Amino acid sequence: MSSKWRRFEVLLPLQFSDGRDVAGEWLAEAVLEVVDHFGAASYETQKLEGHLRHGGVM
């Protein structure tokens, strides 16, 4: 049985690559844009940590 429902996850960064914090207003605006486009959004406020290696540099 196939469902027309889909789930998407969008991870928003809390800091820029230079270490500056992303403004909370920008995060709120991003959520509202998703609501405007899709009609709904939910979010979790947990913090995920990770590392990215690009071009041999971490």
DSSP file (Angstrom, degrees, kcal/mol; ACC not computed):
  #  RESIDUE AA STRUCTURE BP1 BP2  ACC     N-H-->O    O-->H-N    N-H-->O    O-->H-N    TCO  KAPPA ALPHA  PHI   PSI    X-CA   Y-CA   Z-CA
    1    1 A M              0   0    0      0, 0.0     2,-0.4     0, 0.0     0, 0.0   0.000 360.0 360.0 360.0 131.8    0.0    0.0    0.0
    2    2 A S        -     0   0    0      2,-0.0     2,-0.4     0, 0.0     0, 0.0  -0.802 360.0-151.0-102.1 140.7    1.4    3.4   -1.0
    3    3 A S        -     0   0    0     -2,-0.4     0, 0.0     2,-0.2     0, 0.0  -0.856  14.3-149.3-109.9 144.8    0.8    6.5    1.1
    4    4 A K  S    S+     0   0    0     -2,-0.4     2,-0.2     2,-0.0    -1,-0.1   0.559  72.6 100.2 -84.3  -9.3    0.7   10.1   -0.3
    5    5 A W        -     0   0    0      2,-0.0     2,-0.3     0, 0.0    -2,-0.2  -0.558  52.0-176.0 -79.4 140.4    2.1   11.4    3.0
    6    6 A R        -     0   0    0     -2,-0.2     2,-0.4     2,-0.0    -2,-0.0  -0.975  15.2-147.5-133.9 149.9    5.8   12.2    3.2
    7    7 A R        -     0   0    0     -2,-0.3     2,-0.4     2,-0.0    -2,-0.0  -0.968  15.0-174.0-118.4 133.6    8.0   13.3    6.1
    8    8 A F        -     0   0    0     -2,-0.4     2,-0.5     2,-0.0    -2,-0.0  -0.965  10.2-153.9-124.9 143.0   11.0   15.6    5.5
    9    9 A E        -     0   0    0     -2,-0.4     2,-0.5     2,-0.0    -2,-0.0  -0.970   7.6-171.3-116.7 132.6   13.6   16.7    8.1
   10   10 A V        -     0   0    0     -2,-0.5     2,-0.6     2,-0.0    -2,-0.0  -0.988   9.8-154.9-122.3 120.7   15.4   20.0    7.7
   11   11 A L        -     0   0    0     -2,-0.5    -2,-0.0     0, 0.0     0, 0.0  -0.860   9.1-159.3 -99.0 120.8   18.3   20.6   10.1
   12   12 A L        -     0   0    0     -2,-0.6     2,-0.1     2,-0.0    15,-0.0  -0.836  18.4-121.6-100.6 133.7   19.1   24.2   10.7
   13   13 A P        -     0   0    0      0, 0.0     3,-0.1     0, 0.0    -1,-0.0  -0.437  10.1-157.0 -73.1 146.9   22.5   25.3   11.9
   14   14 A L  S    S+     0   0    0      1,-0.1     8,-2.6    -2,-0.1     2,-0.3   0.570  79.6  36.7 -95.4 -13.4   22.7   27.2   15.2
   15   15 A Q  B    S-A   21   0A   0      6,-0.3     6,-0.2     8,-0.0    -1,-0.1  -0.985  79.3-121.5-138.0 148.9   26.1   28.7   14.3
   16   16 A F    >   -     0   0    0      4,-3.3     3,-2.2    -2,-0.3    -2,-0.1  -0.381  43.1 -99.1 -75.9 166.6   27.8   29.9   11.1
   17   17 A S  T 3  S+     0   0    0      1,-0.3    -1,-0.1     2,-0.1    -2,-0.0   0.710 124.4  59.3 -64.3 -18.6   31.1   28.3   10.1
   18   18 A D  T 3  S-     0   0    0      2,-0.1    -1,-0.3     1,-0.0    -2,-0.0   0.386 122.6-104.5 -90.0   5.8   33.0   31.2   11.7
   19   19 A G  S <  S+     0   0    0     -3,-2.2    -2,-0.1     1,-0.3     2,-0.1   0.273  75.8 136.0  95.8 -11.4   31.4   30.4   15.1
   20   20 A R        -     0   0    0      1,-0.1    -4,-3.3    -5,-0.1    -1,-0.3  -0.453  59.0-109.9 -70.3 143.6   28.9   33.3   15.2
   21   21 A D  B     -A   15   0A   0     -6,-0.2     2,-0.4    -2,-0.1    -6,-0.3  -0.462  24.0-120.2 -72.3 142.7   25.5   32.3   16.4
   22   22 A V        -     0   0    0     -8,-2.6    -1,-0.1    -2,-0.1     5,-0.1  -0.709  40.9-104.7 -77.8 132.5   22.6   32.3   14.0
   23   23 A A    >>  -     0   0    0     -2,-0.4     4,-1.5     1,-0.1     3,-0.9  -0.329  17.6-131.4 -62.4 135.9   20.0   34.8   15.2
   24   24 A G  H 3> S+     0   0    0      1,-0.3     4,-2.5     2,-0.2     5,-0.2   0.823 108.0  61.1 -56.4 -32.3   16.9   33.2   16.8
   25   25 A E  H 3> S+     0   0    0      1,-0.2     4,-2.3     2,-0.2    -1,-0.3   0.865 101.6  52.2 -63.9 -35.1   14.7   35.4   14.7
   26   26 A W  H <> S+     0   0    0     -3,-0.9     4,-2.0     2,-0.2    -1,-0.2   0.892 109.6  48.6 -67.9 -39.1   16.2   33.9   11.5
   27   27 A L  H  X S+     0   0    0     -4,-1.5     4,-2.0     2,-0.2    -2,-0.2   0.923 112.1  48.8 -65.4 -43.5   15.4   30.4   12.8
   28   28 A A  H  X S+     0   0    0     -4,-2.5     4,-2.3     1,-0.2    -2,-0.2   0.901 110.0  52.0 -62.3 -40.7   11.8   31.4   13.6
   29   29 A E  H  X S+     0   0    0     -4,-2.3     4,-2.1     1,-0.2    -1,-0.2   0.884 106.7  53.4 -63.2 -38.6   11.5   33.0   10.2
   30   30 A A  H  X S+     0   0    0     -4,-2.0     4,-1.7     2,-0.2    -1,-0.2   0.912 109.1  48.6 -62.8 -42.5   12.6   29.8    8.6
   31   31 A V  H  X S+     0   0    0     -4,-2.0     4,-2.2     1,-0.2    -2,-0.2   0.919 110.9  50.5 -63.7 -43.5   10.0   27.8   10.5
   32   32 A L  H  X S+     0   0    0     -4,-2.3     4,-2.6     1,-0.2    -1,-0.2   0.846 106.6  55.0 -65.6 -33.0    7.3   30.3    9.5
   33   33 A E  H  X S+     0   0    0     -4,-2.1     4,-2.0     2,-0.2    -1,-0.2   0.894 107.7  49.7 -65.0 -39.1    8.3   30.0    5.8
   34   34 A V  H  X S+     0   0    0     -4,-1.7     4,-3.3     2,-0.2     5,-0.5   0.924 111.2  49.2 -64.2 -43.5    7.9   26.3    6.0
   35   35 A V  H  X S+     0   0    0     -4,-2.2     4,-2.4     1,-0.2    -2,-0.2   0.923 110.4  51.1 -61.0 -44.3    4.4   26.8    7.5
   36   36 A D  H  < S+     0   0    0     -4,-2.6    -1,-0.2     1,-0.2    -2,-0.2   0.888 118.3  38.1 -60.0 -39.2    3.5   29.3    4.8
   37   37 A H  H  < S+     0   0    0     -4,-2.0    -2,-0.2    -5,-0.2    -1,-0.2   0.904 132.6  21.2 -80.9 -42.3    4.6   26.8    2.1
   38   38 A F  H  < S-     0   0    0     -4,-3.3    -3,-0.2    -5,-0.2    -2,-0.2   0.576  98.1-118.2-108.1 -12.4    3.4   23.5    3.5
   39   39 A G  S  < S+     0   0    0     -4,-2.4     2,-0.3    -5,-0.5    -4,-0.2   0.321  84.6  36.2  94.6  -9.8    0.7   24.5    6.0
   40   40 A A        -     0   0    0     -6,-0.4     2,-0.3     2,-0.0    -2,-0.2  -0.986  53.2-179.1-166.1 160.1    2.4   23.1    9.1
   41   41 A A        -     0   0    0     -2,-0.3     2,-0.3    -3,-0.1   -10,-0.0  -0.948   5.2-167.4-161.3 148.3    5.7   22.5   10.8
   42   42 A S        -     0   0    0     -2,-0.3     2,-0.3     2,-0.0    -2,-0.0  -0.959  13.2-172.0-133.3 156.6    6.9   20.9   14.0
   43   43 A Y        -     0   0    0     -2,-0.3     2,-0.4     2,-0.0    -2,-0.0  -0.993  18.9-142.9-150.4 155.5   10.3   21.2   15.5
   44   44 A E        -     0   0    0     -2,-0.3    -2,-0.0     2,-0.1     0, 0.0  -0.904  11.9-147.6-114.6 146.6   12.5   19.8   18.3
   45   45 A T        +     0   0    0     -2,-0.4    -1,-0.0     2,-0.1     2,-0.0   0.167  52.7 129.5-101.9  18.5   14.9   22.0   20.1
   46   46 A Q        -     0   0    0      1,-0.1     2,-0.5     0, 0.0    -2,-0.1  -0.339  57.2-123.4 -70.4 157.1   17.6   19.4   20.8
   47   47 A K        -     0   0    0     -2,-0.0     2,-0.4   -33,-0.0    -1,-0.1  -0.898  22.4-165.6-106.3 126.2   21.2   20.2   19.9
   48   48 A L        -     0   0    0     -2,-0.5     2,-0.4     2,-0.0     0, 0.0  -0.874   5.4-159.3-106.8 143.6   23.1   17.9   17.5
   49   49 A E        +     0   0    0     -2,-0.4     2,-0.3     2,-0.0    -2,-0.0  -0.937  23.0 140.2-123.2 147.3   26.8   18.0   17.2
   50   50 A G        -     0   0    0     -2,-0.4     2,-0.3     2,-0.0    -2,-0.0  -0.949  38.1-113.9-165.7-177.1   29.0   16.8   14.3
   51   51 A H        -     0   0    0     -2,-0.3     2,-0.4     2,-0.0     7,-0.0  -0.978  15.9-154.6-134.7 146.0   32.0   17.5   12.1
   52   52 A L        -     0   0    0     -2,-0.3     2,-0.6     6,-0.3    -2,-0.0  -0.984   2.1-160.5-123.4 130.0   32.3   18.2    8.4
   53   53 A R        +     0   0    0     -2,-0.4     2,-0.4     3,-0.0     5,-0.2  -0.953  15.7 176.0-109.8 123.8   35.3   17.4    6.4
   54   54 A H  B >   -B   57   0B   0      3,-2.7     3,-1.5    -2,-0.6    -2,-0.0  -0.986  68.5 -10.1-131.5 122.4   35.5   19.3    3.1
   55   55 A G  T 3  S-     0   0    0     -2,-0.4    -1,-0.1     1,-0.3     3,-0.1   0.828 128.9 -55.5  61.3  31.9   38.5   19.2    0.7
   56   56 A G  T 3  S+     0   0    0      1,-0.3     2,-0.4     2,-0.0    -1,-0.3   0.477 116.4 112.4  81.7   2.0   40.5   17.3    3.3
   57   57 A V  B <    B   54   0B   0     -3,-1.5    -3,-2.7     1,-0.1    -1,-0.3  -0.899 360.0 360.0-111.8 137.6   40.0   20.1    5.9
   58   58 A M              0   0    0     -2,-0.4    -6,-0.3    -5,-0.2    -1,-0.1   0.380 360.0 360.0-112.1 360.0   38.0   19.6    9.1
